[in-house]
Amino acid sequence: MKSTVNNGSITIFLERRIDTTNSSAVENDIAQITGANQNLVPEFDASSLEYISSAGLRVLLKTAKSFGKKIKVLNVSKDVYDIFETTGFTSILDVHKKLREISVDGCELIGSGSYGKVYRLDRETIAKLYIPSVSLEMVQHERDTAQKAFLLGVPTAISYDVVKSGDCYGAVFELLDAKTVAQIMNCDSSRVQEMGRKSALFLKDLHKIVVDDNTFPKRKDELSEWAERVAPFLESGEADEIRAFINDIPETSTFLHGDFNSKNVMVQGNNFLLIDIGDAAVGHPVFDVAGLILAYIYLPHSPMPDEEKLRLLGFHLEDAQTMLNAMFSAYFNTDSPDEIQKKIQMIMPYANILASYHGCRRANYAPDYIPMIIERSIRTKLLPSIKSRLPLEW
């Protein structure tokens, strides 16, 4: 029986058939492998397993009981998975179906971001493929989050299976004949104000959804945790200012998309639908609106090359400010340029704290990277904007 040890974990490969004729031999092989690696909890790769009987299932159950926890069984074919499910073993073991392999060669690229790309597979479906460093668990989390949001009534694309393409994991969604808001504006700049107004009204309707349970994390709690993680790198007074600012943010149970921008909103006929919903949360709507400042002010004015900014924005850079103004105008129901600028100024501190928070997350809180975020983002933008902030009027 084959096995491998990588990064502190051991994988045992199940092959062909396991039934009464060979279950004892399989059990002995597993015992030898786990005995030689006593500190490692095994997982099983079933990609070459064609059949397993009740005798084989009992072998896996015995292994799980010896370690006192659920054992992973990965890459299970549909037929073998049906056996696990029918016998109830999907609740006893951590069983995962073999991922469907797809190819995006020749497929239309409809969106591109920091963590992956979105392709249209056919008229009815799209696939979001993440960069190779994004784990399968993270992809499954986003798929599961999308399903929870859909059941809550959030207008999001229906998610299907998790897939693999080359070295990348991804998720497939149903989106019949839909285009992103960014695609529409990139093809026709005359529609920027229209798309801005419609997107803002869609966001405003989204913020009418109230979440009464713990389906999604609280954004304010996430920021509080972030503040504690960066506090050791700050002066005590600076850390206290940030804590006080977060504590002052009103508590609400509003549904938040978490990354609302023109590449994550799809237009299907007259309907708007959300994709890329892995950062969904609950909290004050200012967090979603503050994200618009990151997308349409900070990104276009960042020092990165214009080609990269265009890729991340999804439409012409010169139209970004027009998009932001149109969205603020519709969201806050004002046509006054002065009022729009006042609202932008009011929300700027919340954009700055999100920029610092996301910067630390992207760097996975690496100790050698946090000081750079503190100097370039927290001390240069966040703390001054907290000191001069306007009252939050909603």
Buried (B, 14 or more C-beta within 10 A) or exposed (E): EEBEEEEEEBBBBBBEEBBEEBBEEBBEBBBEBBEEBEEBBBBBBBEEBEEBBEBBBEBBBEBBEEEEEEBBBBBBBEEBBEBBBEBEBBEBBBBBBBBEEBEBEEBEEBBBBEBBBBBBBEEEBBBBBBEEEBEBEBBBEBBBBBBBBBEBEBBBBEBBEBBBBEEBBBBBBEBEEBBBBBBBBBEEEEBBBEBBBBBBBBBBEBBEBEBEEEBBBBBBEBBBEBBEEBBEBBEEEBBEBBBEBBEEBEEBBBBBBBBBBBBBBBBBEEEBBBBBBBBBBBBBBBBBBBBBBBBBBBBBEEEEEEEEBBBBBBBBBEBBBBBBBBBBBBBBEBEEEEBBEBBBEBBBBBBBBBBBBBBBEEBEEEEEBBEEBBEEBBBEBBBBBBEEBEEBEE
